[in-house]
Amino acid sequence: MKSPVIGVIGGSGLYQMPGLAGVREVEVKTPFGKTSDRLIRGRLGDADLVFLPRHGKGHRWLPTEINFRANIFALKKLGVERIISVSAVGSLREEIAPGHLVVPDQFIDRTTQRSSTFFGRGVVAHVSLANPFCSDLSKILISAARQEGAEVHSGGTYLCMEGPQFSTRAESHLYRAWGAHVVGMTNLQEAKLAREAEICFGTLALATDYDCWNEHAGDVEIEHVLTVLKQNVALAQRTIARASTELSAARSCGCVSALKDAIITERARIPKKIRAELKPIIGKYL
Protein backbone atom coordinates (compact mmCIF):
# COMPACT_ATOMS: atom_id res chain seq x y z
CA MET A 1 0.00 0.00 0.00
CA LYS A 2 1.24 3.48 -0.85
CA SER A 3 2.63 5.48 2.08
CA PRO A 4 1.72 9.12 2.71
CA VAL A 5 4.47 11.61 1.87
CA ILE A 6 4.53 14.40 4.45
CA GLY A 7 6.49 17.61 4.29
CA VAL A 8 7.45 19.39 7.50
CA ILE A 9 8.63 22.98 7.36
CA GLY A 10 10.34 23.94 10.60
CA GLY A 11 10.55 27.55 11.68
CA SER A 12 12.25 29.26 14.57
CA GLY A 13 13.45 26.63 17.04
CA LEU A 14 12.51 23.54 14.99
CA TYR A 15 15.48 22.62 12.85
CA GLN A 16 15.20 18.83 12.76
CA MET A 17 12.86 15.89 13.29
CA PRO A 18 14.00 13.14 15.68
CA GLY A 19 12.99 9.55 15.06
CA LEU A 20 13.61 9.58 11.31
CA ALA A 21 14.99 6.35 9.88
CA GLY A 22 17.07 6.08 6.72
CA VAL A 23 17.93 9.76 6.84
CA ARG A 24 19.55 11.37 3.81
CA GLU A 25 19.98 14.92 2.61
CA VAL A 26 18.65 15.88 -0.81
CA GLU A 27 19.37 18.93 -2.94
CA VAL A 28 16.50 19.70 -5.32
CA LYS A 29 16.87 21.98 -8.33
CA THR A 30 13.94 24.30 -9.02
CA PRO A 31 13.10 26.95 -11.66
CA PHE A 32 13.01 29.45 -8.79
CA GLY A 33 16.50 29.01 -7.43
CA LYS A 34 17.80 27.37 -4.28
CA THR A 35 15.74 26.16 -1.34
CA SER A 36 16.41 27.46 2.16
CA ASP A 37 18.67 24.48 2.73
CA ARG A 38 19.01 20.86 1.72
CA LEU A 39 15.92 18.79 2.36
CA ILE A 40 16.11 15.88 4.78
CA ARG A 41 14.30 12.67 3.80
CA GLY A 42 13.52 9.69 5.97
CA ARG A 43 10.88 7.34 7.31
CA LEU A 44 8.75 8.21 10.33
CA GLY A 45 6.78 5.09 11.13
CA ASP A 46 4.82 4.17 8.00
CA ALA A 47 5.15 7.61 6.44
CA ASP A 48 7.76 9.13 4.17
CA LEU A 49 8.78 12.46 5.64
CA VAL A 50 10.65 15.36 4.06
CA PHE A 51 11.92 18.02 6.45
CA LEU A 52 12.98 21.53 5.46
CA PRO A 53 14.39 24.16 7.84
CA ARG A 54 12.59 27.31 6.68
CA HIS A 55 15.34 29.73 7.73
CA GLY A 56 18.19 27.38 6.80
CA LYS A 57 20.43 25.57 9.25
CA GLY A 58 21.77 28.07 11.72
CA HIS A 59 18.79 30.40 11.01
CA ARG A 60 20.38 32.40 8.17
CA TRP A 61 17.40 33.82 6.23
CA LEU A 62 15.09 36.65 7.21
CA PRO A 63 11.37 35.93 6.64
CA THR A 64 11.45 38.22 3.59
CA GLU A 65 14.56 36.47 2.22
CA ILE A 66 13.09 32.96 2.31
CA ASN A 67 12.72 31.48 -1.16
CA PHE A 68 9.17 30.25 -0.61
CA ARG A 69 8.64 29.28 -4.26
CA ALA A 70 11.74 27.10 -4.36
CA ASN A 71 10.84 25.47 -1.03
CA ILE A 72 7.30 24.48 -1.99
CA PHE A 73 8.29 23.50 -5.55
CA ALA A 74 11.02 21.21 -4.19
CA LEU A 75 8.56 19.52 -1.83
CA LYS A 76 6.17 19.00 -4.75
CA LYS A 77 8.95 17.43 -6.85
CA LEU A 78 9.68 15.00 -4.02
CA GLY A 79 6.07 13.81 -3.99
CA VAL A 80 4.90 15.63 -0.86
CA GLU A 81 1.10 15.81 -0.68
CA ARG A 82 0.70 17.32 2.80
CA ILE A 83 2.72 20.05 4.47
CA ILE A 84 2.79 20.64 8.21
CA SER A 85 4.18 24.10 8.87
CA VAL A 86 5.54 24.80 12.36
CA SER A 87 5.89 28.47 13.30
CA ALA A 88 6.46 30.76 16.25
CA VAL A 89 3.74 33.41 16.61
CA GLY A 90 2.72 36.22 18.89
CA SER A 91 -0.67 35.95 20.56
CA LEU A 92 -3.23 38.69 19.99
CA ARG A 93 -5.79 37.18 22.38
CA GLU A 94 -5.75 36.87 26.17
CA GLU A 95 -6.94 33.27 26.01
CA ILE A 96 -4.03 32.23 23.78
CA ALA A 97 -1.28 32.17 26.38
CA PRO A 98 2.43 31.71 25.67
CA GLY A 99 3.02 27.97 25.38
CA HIS A 100 -0.35 27.29 23.75
CA LEU A 101 -0.72 25.92 20.21
CA VAL A 102 -3.03 27.33 17.56
CA VAL A 103 -4.15 25.53 14.40
CA PRO A 104 -5.43 28.52 12.39
CA ASP A 105 -8.03 28.45 9.63
CA GLN A 106 -7.68 31.96 8.12
CA PHE A 107 -5.08 34.54 7.06
CA ILE A 108 -4.65 38.28 6.76
CA ASP A 109 -1.81 39.39 4.48
CA ARG A 110 0.37 42.31 5.58
CA THR A 111 3.42 41.39 3.50
CA THR A 112 4.63 43.59 0.66
CA GLN A 113 7.93 42.27 -0.69
CA ARG A 114 7.41 38.58 -1.50
CA SER A 115 6.63 36.37 -4.46
CA SER A 116 3.65 34.17 -3.65
CA THR A 117 2.68 32.48 -6.92
CA PHE A 118 4.27 30.05 -9.35
CA PHE A 119 2.41 31.71 -12.19
CA GLY A 120 3.09 34.66 -14.46
CA ARG A 121 5.63 34.79 -17.31
CA GLY A 122 2.98 33.80 -19.84
CA VAL A 123 0.59 31.66 -17.81
CA VAL A 124 -2.20 32.88 -15.53
CA ALA A 125 -4.03 30.90 -12.84
CA HIS A 126 -6.39 31.95 -10.07
CA VAL A 127 -6.88 29.36 -7.30
CA SER A 128 -9.46 29.71 -4.56
CA LEU A 129 -8.05 30.74 -1.19
CA ALA A 130 -11.33 31.28 0.66
CA ASN A 131 -10.29 28.50 3.02
CA PRO A 132 -6.48 28.68 2.92
CA PHE A 133 -5.82 25.71 5.20
CA CYS A 134 -6.75 22.10 4.56
CA SER A 135 -9.52 21.34 7.05
CA ASP A 136 -8.84 17.58 6.94
CA LEU A 137 -5.17 18.03 7.84
CA SER A 138 -5.97 20.67 10.46
CA LYS A 139 -8.41 18.35 12.24
CA ILE A 140 -5.73 15.67 12.48
CA LEU A 141 -3.20 18.17 13.85
CA ILE A 142 -5.65 19.38 16.49
CA SER A 143 -6.43 15.84 17.59
CA ALA A 144 -2.77 14.80 17.67
CA ALA A 145 -1.70 17.87 19.67
CA ARG A 146 -4.44 17.31 22.25
CA GLN A 147 -3.47 13.67 22.61
CA GLU A 148 0.06 14.86 23.35
CA GLY A 149 -1.24 17.07 26.16
CA ALA A 150 -1.08 20.43 24.40
CA GLU A 151 -3.43 23.33 25.06
CA VAL A 152 -4.73 23.74 21.50
CA HIS A 153 -6.93 26.44 20.00
CA SER A 154 -8.93 25.19 17.04
CA GLY A 155 -9.18 27.82 14.31
CA GLY A 156 -8.23 31.47 14.31
CA THR A 157 -6.78 34.08 12.00
CA TYR A 158 -3.02 34.24 11.40
CA LEU A 159 -1.91 37.73 10.41
CA CYS A 160 1.28 37.52 8.36
CA MET A 161 3.44 40.65 8.61
CA GLU A 162 6.60 41.52 6.71
CA GLY A 163 9.03 41.84 9.61
CA PRO A 164 11.77 41.31 10.59
CA GLN A 165 10.90 43.83 13.30
CA PHE A 166 8.12 42.95 15.70
CA SER A 167 4.88 44.98 15.65
CA THR A 168 4.51 48.52 16.87
CA ARG A 169 1.98 48.84 19.66
CA ALA A 170 -0.42 50.65 17.32
CA GLU A 171 -0.16 47.82 14.78
CA SER A 172 -0.73 45.22 17.47
CA HIS A 173 -3.95 46.94 18.57
CA LEU A 174 -5.01 47.30 14.91
CA TYR A 175 -4.54 43.58 14.28
CA ARG A 176 -6.69 42.79 17.31
CA ALA A 177 -9.39 45.15 16.03
CA TRP A 178 -9.33 43.26 12.71
CA GLY A 179 -10.11 40.03 14.54
CA ALA A 180 -6.70 38.39 14.15
CA HIS A 181 -5.67 35.81 16.75
CA VAL A 182 -1.94 35.41 16.16
CA VAL A 183 0.77 37.29 14.29
CA GLY A 184 3.70 35.74 12.44
CA MET A 185 6.01 36.39 9.49
CA THR A 186 6.13 33.28 7.28
CA ASN A 187 3.10 31.07 6.72
CA LEU A 188 1.00 32.97 4.19
CA GLN A 189 3.25 32.48 1.16
CA GLU A 190 3.64 28.79 2.01
CA ALA A 191 -0.13 28.34 2.11
CA LYS A 192 -0.72 30.17 -1.18
CA LEU A 193 1.96 28.21 -3.01
CA ALA A 194 0.87 24.90 -1.49
CA ARG A 195 -2.66 25.51 -2.79
CA GLU A 196 -1.32 26.20 -6.30
CA ALA A 197 0.72 23.01 -6.05
CA GLU A 198 -2.37 21.07 -4.86
CA ILE A 199 -0.67 20.20 -1.57
CA CYS A 200 -2.67 20.09 1.67
CA PHE A 201 -1.38 22.69 4.13
CA GLY A 202 -1.78 22.94 7.90
CA THR A 203 -0.05 25.01 10.56
CA LEU A 204 1.05 24.33 14.11
CA ALA A 205 1.47 27.86 15.46
CA LEU A 206 3.43 28.00 18.71
CA ALA A 207 2.46 31.06 20.77
CA THR A 208 5.59 32.49 22.39
CA ASP A 209 4.40 35.88 23.67
CA TYR A 210 1.52 38.38 23.74
CA ASP A 211 2.99 40.62 21.04
CA CYS A 212 3.02 44.16 22.48
CA TRP A 213 -0.71 44.96 22.85
CA ASN A 214 -0.70 43.38 26.33
CA GLU A 215 1.43 45.85 28.24
CA HIS A 216 0.97 43.94 31.49
CA ALA A 217 2.85 41.01 29.91
CA GLY A 218 5.72 43.23 28.77
CA ASP A 219 6.98 43.90 25.27
CA VAL A 220 8.31 41.17 22.99
CA GLU A 221 11.89 40.20 23.84
CA ILE A 222 13.68 37.63 21.69
CA GLU A 223 15.25 35.94 24.73
CA HIS A 224 11.80 35.20 26.16
CA VAL A 225 10.53 34.04 22.76
CA LEU A 226 13.37 31.53 22.43
CA THR A 227 12.82 30.22 25.96
CA VAL A 228 9.15 29.43 25.29
CA LEU A 229 10.06 27.96 21.90
CA LYS A 230 12.48 25.49 23.42
CA GLN A 231 9.73 24.27 25.71
CA ASN A 232 7.34 23.79 22.78
CA VAL A 233 9.63 22.23 20.18
CA ALA A 234 9.47 18.73 21.68
CA LEU A 235 5.68 19.03 21.87
CA ALA A 236 5.49 20.00 18.21
CA GLN A 237 7.74 17.09 17.24
CA ARG A 238 5.59 14.61 19.15
CA THR A 239 2.45 16.06 17.58
CA ILE A 240 3.86 15.64 14.08
CA ALA A 241 4.91 12.06 14.83
CA ARG A 242 1.41 11.21 16.10
CA ALA A 243 -0.32 13.00 13.22
CA SER A 244 1.78 11.08 10.69
CA THR A 245 0.27 7.81 11.96
CA GLU A 246 -3.24 9.11 11.29
CA LEU A 247 -2.67 10.25 7.71
CA SER A 248 -3.48 7.85 4.92
CA ALA A 249 -2.06 8.14 1.42
CA ALA A 250 -5.52 8.81 -0.01
CA ARG A 251 -6.85 12.38 0.04
CA SER A 252 -10.49 13.42 -0.42
CA CYS A 253 -10.23 17.18 0.17
CA GLY A 254 -10.50 19.95 -2.42
CA CYS A 255 -6.75 20.61 -2.28
CA VAL A 256 -6.25 17.65 -4.62
CA SER A 257 -7.83 19.47 -7.56
CA ALA A 258 -7.30 23.14 -6.69
CA LEU A 259 -5.88 23.89 -10.16
CA LYS A 260 -8.51 22.00 -12.13
CA ASP A 261 -10.32 25.09 -13.46
CA ALA A 262 -7.85 27.73 -12.29
CA ILE A 263 -5.56 27.98 -15.35
CA ILE A 264 -7.23 30.47 -17.67
CA THR A 265 -4.50 31.05 -20.25
CA GLU A 266 -5.14 29.55 -23.66
CA ARG A 267 -3.10 26.37 -23.68
CA ALA A 268 -1.51 27.07 -27.07
CA ARG A 269 -0.20 30.41 -25.78
CA ILE A 270 1.64 29.02 -22.76
CA PRO A 271 5.38 29.28 -23.52
CA LYS A 272 7.12 25.92 -23.94
CA LYS A 273 9.79 26.92 -21.43
CA ILE A 274 7.19 27.62 -18.76
CA ARG A 275 5.33 24.40 -19.59
CA ALA A 276 8.54 22.48 -18.96
CA GLU A 277 9.49 24.35 -15.80
CA LEU A 278 6.07 24.02 -14.18
CA LYS A 279 5.41 20.44 -15.29
CA PRO A 280 5.36 19.04 -11.72
CA ILE A 281 2.52 21.45 -10.95
CA ILE A 282 0.53 21.95 -14.16
CA GLY A 283 1.55 18.95 -16.26
CA LYS A 284 -1.61 16.92 -15.67
CA TYR A 285 -3.80 19.79 -16.90
CA LEU A 286 -1.98 20.49 -20.17
C-alpha positions in Angstrom: 0.0 0.0 0.0 1.2 3.5 -0.8 2.6 5.5 2.1 1.7 9.1 2.7 4.5 11.6 1.9 4.5 14.4 4.4 6.5 17.6 4.3 7.4 19.4 7.5 8.6 23.0 7.4 10.3 23.9 10.6 10.5 27.5 11.7 12.2 29.3 14.6 13.4 26.6 17.0 12.5 23.5 15.0 15.5 22.6 12.8 15.2 18.8 12.8 12.9 15.9 13.3 14.0 13.1 15.7 13.0 9.5 15.1 13.6 9.6 11.3 15.0 6.3 9.9 17.1 6.1 6.7 17.9 9.8 6.8 19.5 11.4 3.8 20.0 14.9 2.6 18.7 15.9 -0.8 19.4 18.9 -2.9 16.5 19.7 -5.3 16.9 22.0 -8.3 13.9 24.3 -9.0 13.1 26.9 -11.7 13.0 29.5 -8.8 16.5 29.0 -7.4 17.8 27.4 -4.3 15.7 26.2 -1.3 16.4 27.5 2.2 18.7 24.5 2.7 19.0 20.9 1.7 15.9 18.8 2.4 16.1 15.9 4.8 14.3 12.7 3.8 13.5 9.7 6.0 10.9 7.3 7.3 8.7 8.2 10.3 6.8 5.1 11.1 4.8 4.2 8.0 5.1 7.6 6.4 7.8 9.1 4.2 8.8 12.5 5.6 10.6 15.4 4.1 11.9 18.0 6.4 13.0 21.5 5.5 14.4 24.2 7.8 12.6 27.3 6.7 15.3 29.7 7.7 18.2 27.4 6.8 20.4 25.6 9.2 21.8 28.1 11.7 18.8 30.4 11.0 20.4 32.4 8.2 17.4 33.8 6.2 15.1 36.7 7.2 11.4 35.9 6.6 11.5 38.2 3.6 14.6 36.5 2.2 13.1 33.0 2.3 12.7 31.5 -1.2 9.2 30.2 -0.6 8.6 29.3 -4.3 11.7 27.1 -4.4 10.8 25.5 -1.0 7.3 24.5 -2.0 8.3 23.5 -5.6 11.0 21.2 -4.2 8.6 19.5 -1.8 6.2 19.0 -4.7 8.9 17.4 -6.9 9.7 15.0 -4.0 6.1 13.8 -4.0 4.9 15.6 -0.9 1.1 15.8 -0.7 0.7 17.3 2.8 2.7 20.1 4.5 2.8 20.6 8.2 4.2 24.1 8.9 5.5 24.8 12.4 5.9 28.5 13.3 6.5 30.8 16.2 3.7 33.4 16.6 2.7 36.2 18.9 -0.7 36.0 20.6 -3.2 38.7 20.0 -5.8 37.2 22.4 -5.8 36.9 26.2 -6.9 33.3 26.0 -4.0 32.2 23.8 -1.3 32.2 26.4 2.4 31.7 25.7 3.0 28.0 25.4 -0.4 27.3 23.8 -0.7 25.9 20.2 -3.0 27.3 17.6 -4.2 25.5 14.4 -5.4 28.5 12.4 -8.0 28.5 9.6 -7.7 32.0 8.1 -5.1 34.5 7.1 -4.7 38.3 6.8 -1.8 39.4 4.5 0.4 42.3 5.6 3.4 41.4 3.5 4.6 43.6 0.7 7.9 42.3 -0.7 7.4 38.6 -1.5 6.6 36.4 -4.5 3.7 34.2 -3.6 2.7 32.5 -6.9 4.3 30.1 -9.3 2.4 31.7 -12.2 3.1 34.7 -14.5 5.6 34.8 -17.3 3.0 33.8 -19.8 0.6 31.7 -17.8 -2.2 32.9 -15.5 -4.0 30.9 -12.8 -6.4 32.0 -10.1 -6.9 29.4 -7.3 -9.5 29.7 -4.6 -8.1 30.7 -1.2 -11.3 31.3 0.7 -10.3 28.5 3.0 -6.5 28.7 2.9 -5.8 25.7 5.2 -6.7 22.1 4.6 -9.5 21.3 7.1 -8.8 17.6 6.9 -5.2 18.0 7.8 -6.0 20.7 10.5 -8.4 18.3 12.2 -5.7 15.7 12.5 -3.2 18.2 13.8 -5.6 19.4 16.5 -6.4 15.8 17.6 -2.8 14.8 17.7 -1.7 17.9 19.7 -4.4 17.3 22.3 -3.5 13.7 22.6 0.1 14.9 23.4 -1.2 17.1 26.2 -1.1 20.4 24.4 -3.4 23.3 25.1 -4.7 23.7 21.5 -6.9 26.4 20.0 -8.9 25.2 17.0 -9.2 27.8 14.3 -8.2 31.5 14.3 -6.8 34.1 12.0 -3.0 34.2 11.4 -1.9 37.7 10.4 1.3 37.5 8.4 3.4 40.6 8.6 6.6 41.5 6.7 9.0 41.8 9.6 11.8 41.3 10.6 10.9 43.8 13.3 8.1 42.9 15.7 4.9 45.0 15.6 4.5 48.5 16.9 2.0 48.8 19.7 -0.4 50.7 17.3 -0.2 47.8 14.8 -0.7 45.2 17.5 -4.0 46.9 18.6 -5.0 47.3 14.9 -4.5 43.6 14.3 -6.7 42.8 17.3 -9.4 45.2 16.0 -9.3 43.3 12.7 -10.1 40.0 14.5 -6.7 38.4 14.2 -5.7 35.8 16.8 -1.9 35.4 16.2 0.8 37.3 14.3 3.7 35.7 12.4 6.0 36.4 9.5 6.1 33.3 7.3 3.1 31.1 6.7 1.0 33.0 4.2 3.2 32.5 1.2 3.6 28.8 2.0 -0.1 28.3 2.1 -0.7 30.2 -1.2 2.0 28.2 -3.0 0.9 24.9 -1.5 -2.7 25.5 -2.8 -1.3 26.2 -6.3 0.7 23.0 -6.0 -2.4 21.1 -4.9 -0.7 20.2 -1.6 -2.7 20.1 1.7 -1.4 22.7 4.1 -1.8 22.9 7.9 0.0 25.0 10.6 1.0 24.3 14.1 1.5 27.9 15.5 3.4 28.0 18.7 2.5 31.1 20.8 5.6 32.5 22.4 4.4 35.9 23.7 1.5 38.4 23.7 3.0 40.6 21.0 3.0 44.2 22.5 -0.7 45.0 22.9 -0.7 43.4 26.3 1.4 45.9 28.2 1.0 43.9 31.5 2.8 41.0 29.9 5.7 43.2 28.8 7.0 43.9 25.3 8.3 41.2 23.0 11.9 40.2 23.8 13.7 37.6 21.7 15.2 35.9 24.7 11.8 35.2 26.2 10.5 34.0 22.8 13.4 31.5 22.4 12.8 30.2 26.0 9.2 29.4 25.3 10.1 28.0 21.9 12.5 25.5 23.4 9.7 24.3 25.7 7.3 23.8 22.8 9.6 22.2 20.2 9.5 18.7 21.7 5.7 19.0 21.9 5.5 20.0 18.2 7.7 17.1 17.2 5.6 14.6 19.2 2.4 16.1 17.6 3.9 15.6 14.1 4.9 12.1 14.8 1.4 11.2 16.1 -0.3 13.0 13.2 1.8 11.1 10.7 0.3 7.8 12.0 -3.2 9.1 11.3 -2.7 10.3 7.7 -3.5 7.8 4.9 -2.1 8.1 1.4 -5.5 8.8 0.0 -6.8 12.4 0.0 -10.5 13.4 -0.4 -10.2 17.2 0.2 -10.5 19.9 -2.4 -6.7 20.6 -2.3 -6.2 17.7 -4.6 -7.8 19.5 -7.6 -7.3 23.1 -6.7 -5.9 23.9 -10.2 -8.5 22.0 -12.1 -10.3 25.1 -13.5 -7.9 27.7 -12.3 -5.6 28.0 -15.4 -7.2 30.5 -17.7 -4.5 31.1 -20.2 -5.1 29.5 -23.7 -3.1 26.4 -23.7 -1.5 27.1 -27.1 -0.2 30.4 -25.8 1.6 29.0 -22.8 5.4 29.3 -23.5 7.1 25.9 -23.9 9.8 26.9 -21.4 7.2 27.6 -18.8 5.3 24.4 -19.6 8.5 22.5 -19.0 9.5 24.3 -15.8 6.1 24.0 -14.2 5.4 20.4 -15.3 5.4 19.0 -11.7 2.5 21.5 -11.0 0.5 22.0 -14.2 1.5 18.9 -16.3 -1.6 16.9 -15.7 -3.8 19.8 -16.9 -2.0 20.5 -20.2 
